[in-house]
């Protein structure tokens, strides 16, 4: 699978996740089948992440889910795919919230947020901010929740402007609307009903074009609650038929039953028993279908409250008996769930620790394979890998790149005089000087023997000369005794370099040969100087630069 094809799939699945959940499922499964035929770790990891999203929606999260996510994290770090890593932390947060509790997911949401912020991935940062806000809202930290929901909204707007200009994508509009709904929910819980209503009024298209949106029922329930609290209870009739219709005939009703019962409870308090009864009747059918203890307890508690208001003299013993029976079962279930949650938390931590240990070991092995054990700089293997990558990048982006070769003058004579241990010590000192004189845009490499390379991004000819001069100055200040040198009583260096933009059909080997030729001329003509090939029109001109 090409990078372009993978990016197209990413874009489609991201949009479908917010717009059409059935289509998202179909495409996710289709993508998983395609990925099976390719040996592409990144595509497989992205596929696994979307399959986990389906598992979450199907409430089928298992031990295998945790292993799958740990594997995705490892792939994202191996390939430095920070977008994949940030999204994986978000999904891990949802899984942790599902298996343990909401607070358990916060650590991963915050990791995803920090990673996205560091690399300016606005989309994933906005998703993380929304998830963090959701956790804080569930914990009753409303001001913090509001802060993160606002941040999520700001980031979505910035993302849409960057990607679409003035227009807003359908998935972007959905995410904006969800932000407004979340902010309205926070204000409702804080008792700021007018501000909550204003937030809901900002939702675009909810009364016409987006009636099939997955969040529509949540919006109209929240709107109904606000109307009741503001004393406009008759306005609830505008939405009640739709709410009950969803409760009775939609798959969304199974997930929204607590909201239906909550609305019924508020209607009872407001003295609207008829409306409450309609909702309770619809809710009872759902609760029977689900047969989950905590849903039974919530329903029966509200039904008892309803009976107290509408039929105070009627015997409610049967309802109480059912309630306490379900409550006892629920308490047992809570204890069992707590044990399961603890096991899941431990399993999650162990799996991630295992993945971290493997990754730490891999990084150590990679560092050992890429670095020269004597001097600590990069080795010849890294030259082939990183040097080729930097050359290719400069070629594709048409940017400047320079190659400098550094050789210790009369190093054989030094070894003959001071022994190989003395020679090793000099190599260590030179390696340290090169590291001290360079930046993150330079690669310092020991190519073999006493020969070092520095590959630099973006340096001009003057910058290359300054770099050579600063290295030469540092070596001179060390005053490393070299009595066998015919040109100085101390160790000196000779340099060869080439600098400029890559000319077609120039290759990495061509650039290295040119720098090596500069060094060869210096060693034959003078020593303790820099042989620089400057770029001039369609060729390179040689210049001998003597250090002060």
N, C-alpha and C positions, 0 to 999 in steps of 0.2 A: 504494500500500500504506500503510495507516494505521500509526501508531507502535505501537498495540496489537497489530496483526497481525504486525508485524516482531518485536516482543518475544516473542510466542508461538512464532514460528519459531525464534528464537534459543534459547529455553528447550528446545524439543523436540530440536533438533539437538545441543545441548550434552549432553543426557542420553543420546541415542541413540549418540553418539560413544563413550560409556563402556559402554553396556549391550548394544547390538545393532548390530554393524558392518554387517551386510547392510541392516538397516532404515535406518541412517544414510546409506548410499550411495543408497538409493532416494529418501529424503526430500531429500537434498542436490541430486540431479538434478532432482527435482520442483520444489524451491524455485528453482533456477536458471532453469527454464522460465517460472515465474510472474514472476520478476524481469525477464526479457527484455521483458515487456509493459508494465512500468512505467518511467517515467523518474525513478527514485529512486536517487541516487548512494550513499546509505548502505546501502540494501538490496543494490545491485549489489556494493558492496565486501564486505559480509558474505558474499554468495553466492560471490564469488571466493575468499575466504579458506577457505571450506569445500571448494570445488573443488580448491584447492591441497592441502588435507589428504588428499583422495582421491588426488591425484597422488603424494604422498609414500608413501602406502600401496601404490600400484601401482608404485612405483619408476620413475616416469615424469617426474621433475623435469627441467625444461628451462630454456632461456634465457627463454622466455615466462613461466615460473613467477616468475622474478625480477621481470620487468616488472609482472606482475600484483600482486605484493606491494608493489612500490614505489608503484603506483597506489593500493592500499588504504591505505598509510601516508599518502599525500597527502590522500585523502578524510577520513581520521580526524582529521588536523590541521586541515583546512579547516572541519570541522563541530565541532571540539573534542570528538570522541567518544573519550574517553580509554580506555574499555573496548575499543573496536575497535583502538585504537593498541597497547594492551598485548598483546592477543591476537595482533596482527600481528607484534609483536616476537618473541613465542614461536614462531610459525610460521617467521619468518625465521631464528630460531636453529636450528630443526630442519633447514631447507633448507641453511643454511650448514654445519651438521654433516654433512649428506648430501653436499654438493658439494665441500667442502674437508676439514674434519676436526672432531672434537668441540670442540676448543678455539676454533675459528672461530665456533661458535654461542654461546659464553659471553657475548660482548659484548651480543648481542641479548636473551638470557635475562635478563641483569642489567638492561638497560634496561626490559624488561617488568616485572620485579620492582620496580624503583624507582618506575615510573609507577603501578603498582597499589597500592603501599604509600602513595604520596603521596595518592592519591584514595580509599583504603580499599576497593579492590575485592578482597575477600578471596579470591574464587574464582580470579581470574587471578593473584593473588599466590602462591597455593598451587601453581598449575600451574608458574609460573616457578621457584619454590623447588625443586620436584621435578626440573625440567629442569637446574637448576644443580647439584643434588646428583648427578644422573646423569653430568654432565660431570666433576665432581671424582672420582667413583668410577672412571671410565674412565682418569683420569690418575694413579690410585693415591693421591689425597689423601683418605684414608678418613675422617679426623676432620672435615674440612670437609664432605664428602658427608653424613655422619651428621647434622651440624648443620642442613643444609638440608632433609634428609628429615624431621627432627623438626619443623622450622618448618612444612613443608608439612602435616604431620599436624595440628599445632595450628590452623593456618588453616582446614583442612577442617572440623574439629570446630566452630570458631567460626562458620563459614559455615552449617553445618547447624543449629546452635542458633538462629541469627538467622532462617533461612528456614523451619525446620520445627519449632522448639521441641524437644520431647523425642525425637521420632521421627527416624529417619535415612532419607534418600531412597535408592533403589536405586543411583543413580549415585554418591551420597556414600559409600555402603558400599564400592562398587568402588574408589573412589579411596583410601579409608582402607586397604583391604586391600593395594593396590599399595604404599602407604607402608610398611606392615609388611614386605612382601616385600623392598622395597629396603633397609630397615634391617637385615633378616636377612641379606641378601646382603653388606652392608658388614661385619657382625660375622663372617660366615663367612670372608671374605677376610682379616680381621684375625686369624683363628684363635680367635675367641671363640665356640666352637661351642654352648655351653649358652645363651648370650645370643641367638645366632642362632635356636636352636630355640624359645626363649621368644617371640621376635618372631613366628615362623611360627605359634605356638600362639594368637596373638592374632587371627589372620585368621578372620573370622566366616563360617561357612557353607561353607567350602571343601570339606568332605567330603560335603555333600549338595546344598544348594540351588544352589550356584554351580559345579557341575562343568563347565558349558559356558562359564564365564568365560574370556576370552582369556588371562588370566595363570595359569590353573590348571596348565598343563603346567610353567611356570616354577617354580611353588610346589612341585610334587611332585618335580621334579628337584633343587631346592635342599634339600628335606627329605631326599631320598635321600643327597645328598652329606654332609649333616650327620650322618645315621645312620652312614655309613661312617667318618667321622672320629671319631665317638664310640664306635666299636667295636661298633655294633649292626647289622652288615651284613645280618642276616637280615630286618630290618625293611624293607629295600629291596624285597623280594618283594611287599610290599603295594602298591607303586606301579609295579613294573616292567612288568606287563602293560599298564597304561594308557599308560605312556610309549611302549612299542613300538607299541601300537595307534595312538597319535597320530602316531608317526613314519611308520607305513606307510599310514595312511588319511586323515590330516587335512591341510588346507592349512597349518595351524600348523607341521607337520613341516618344511616348506621353510625357515621362518624360525628354527626351533629346532635345526637339525642340529648346530651347533657345541656346543650344550648336551648333546646326545646323545653326541657324540664325547668331550666333556669328562668326562661321567659314566662312559663306558666306560674312559677313561684312569685315573680314580680307582679303578674296580673292579679294573683290572689290578694297580695298586699294592697293593690290599687282598687280592690273591690269589684273586679271584672271577672266574676266566677264563670260566666258562660264562655268567654274566650279561653279562660284557663282550662275548662273542661275539654274543649275541643283539642287543645294541645296535649293534655294528659292522656286522652283516649288514643291519639296518634302515637304518643311516646310509649304507651303500654305495649302496643303491638311490636315496636322496635325492641324494647327491653326483653320481651318474651323470645324474640328471634335471636337476640344476642346471648341472653341467659348468662350475663356476667354479674357477679355479686355486687360490686360497687354501683353498677347502674340500677340494679334492683333496689338497693338501699336508698339511693337518691330519689328514685321514682316513688317508692312507698312513703318516704318521709314527706314528700311534697303532696302525695295523695291524702295522707293523714291530715296535713295542714288544710287541704282543700275541704275535707269532710268536716273538720272543726268549724269552718266558716259557713259551709252550706247546709250541713245537717248536724248541728251540735248535739242533738239528742240521740242520734243514731249510734248503735253499738259498733265500736271500731276495734274490738278485741282481735278479730281475725286479721285485720291489717297489721296490728301491733305484733301479733305472733309471727306473721310472715316477715315483718321488718327485722325482729330480733333473730329470727332463724337465719336470714340472709346476712345480718350483721355479724353473727357468730362465724358463719362461713367466710365472710369477708375478712375478719380478723385473723382467722387461720390462714387464709390465702395471703394476707399481707405478710405474716411471718414467713410463710414459704417463699413469697416473692422477694422478701428481704434477703433470705439465704441465697436464692437464685441470683439476685442482684450482686451480692458480695462475691459469689463465684464468678459471675460474668465480669465484674470489675477486675478481679484478680487475673482472670484469663486474658482480658484485654490488656492489662498492664504487662503480663508475662509475654504476650505475643509482641507487643511493641518493644519491650526490653530486648527480646530475642532478636527482633529486627534491628534494633539499635546496635546490639553487640556485633551482629554480622556486618552491619554497615561500618562500624568502627574498625573492625578487623580488615574489611575490604579497603577502607581508606588508608589504613596503615600499610597494607601490602602494596597498594597502588603508589603510595608515597615512596616506599622502598624501591619499587621498580622504576620510578621516575627520577629519583634523586641519587646523586653520586655520594656514596657512603663516606668518602674521605673529606670532601669540601662542603657538602650540604646543599650544593646548587643542583640544578637539573642535570640529567645525564644524556647520553647519546640517544637513548630510547625516546625521551621526552622531546629531543630535538626533532626526531622524525614525526612524532605525533603532534605536539603543540606548534612546532615551527611550521609544519605543513598547513595546519589550521590557520595560523596567523597570516601566512603567505596567501592562502586562498581568500581570506577575508579582505585583505588589502587589494587583491586582484578584482574581487567582485564589487567592492565599494569605491575602487579607484582612489585609495588613500595612500599616504606615504608609509614606507617601511624601510628600516635600515638593518644591515647585518655588519657586525663588528667581530673580527677575530683577534684574539690577544694571545701573545706568545711570550714566555719568559726568556729573556736573552741569555744564551749560553747556559741553558738549564742542564745539559749533559755534563758540562764542566762543574756545575754546582754539585750535582750528585756524586761525581768522581771525587770532589774535595770534601764534602760534608756528609756523604753517605745518603742512602735512600730514606732513612728516618728524617734527616735534615731536609731532604727534598720534599717529603710529605708535609713537613711543617710549613714550608714556604707555600706549597699549593693550598693548604688550609688558610693561610694568611691572605693570599691573593683572592681566594674564593670569598672570604669575609669582606674584603675591600670592595669587590665587585658588587656584592649584595648591598653594602652600605651606600654605594654611589648611585644605585639604580632605583627605579620606581616600579609601581604596579604595571606600568605600560612597557616594561622591559622583561625579557626572559634571559636569565643568566644560566649558561650551560657549560659544563666541562665535557669537551668533545673527546678528549683522550690525552694521556701524557700531560704536557704542560700547556695544552691548547684550550682556550676558553672562547665561547661565543656569547655575544649579547645581541638579541633580536629586539628591536624597538618599534613601537607603533607611533607614527605621527611626528617623529623627530625630523627637524630640518638639518641641513649640512652643518650649520653653526651649532645646533644642539649636539650633534654627534661629536664635533670637535671639542665642545665644552665637556662632554662626558669623558672623552679620552683624556682631556687635560686634568679633570678632577681625579680620575683614577691614577694617572701618572703622579700627581701631587701627593696623593695619599701614600703611594708606594715609596716615594722619595722621603716622606716624613718618617716612615717606619725605619729607614736606614738599615735594611737587611744586608748584612755583610756578605760580599761575594768577591773574594780575593782572586778567584780564577777568571774573572771577567776582564777582557782586554779593554773595555770602554768605560768602566766605572768600578769603584771599590764596593759599590752597593748594587743590589738587584735592580734591574731596569726591565721595561716591557717594550715590545714592538706591537704595533696595531695595523690591521688592514680593515677597510670599511667600504661599503657601498650604500648609497642613500638616494631615495627618490620614489617615484611611482613605478609600478611594474609595467614594463613594455612588452607588448605581444611580439613573439611567442615566448617570452622569458619564463623560465621555470625556477623553482627553488634552488635546484642544483646550479643553474646559471648564476644566480645571485651569490651563492656561497663561493663559487669559483672566482667571481670577480673580486669579492672581499679577500679571498685567499691570495689572489694575484697581487692585491695591494700590499698585503703582509710580506709576500715573497720579495717584492721590489724594495721594501723598506729594509728587510733583513740583508739583502744583497748590497744595498747602496749606503745605508747609514746606521740603522738600529735606533732604539729609544725614540721613535717618532711614529707618526700616523700616516699610512698610505690611503688616501681617501679618493674614491671614484665618485665624482659629482655628476648628476644627471644634466645633460646639455642637449637639447633638441632630441634627436633620434639616437644619441649615443651617450657614453660616459667619458668624462675627462678626468685624468689622474692628477692628484695634487699631493705633494709631500708636506705634511704639517709637522714642524718641529716644536716641541714643547719648551716653555721658558724654564 
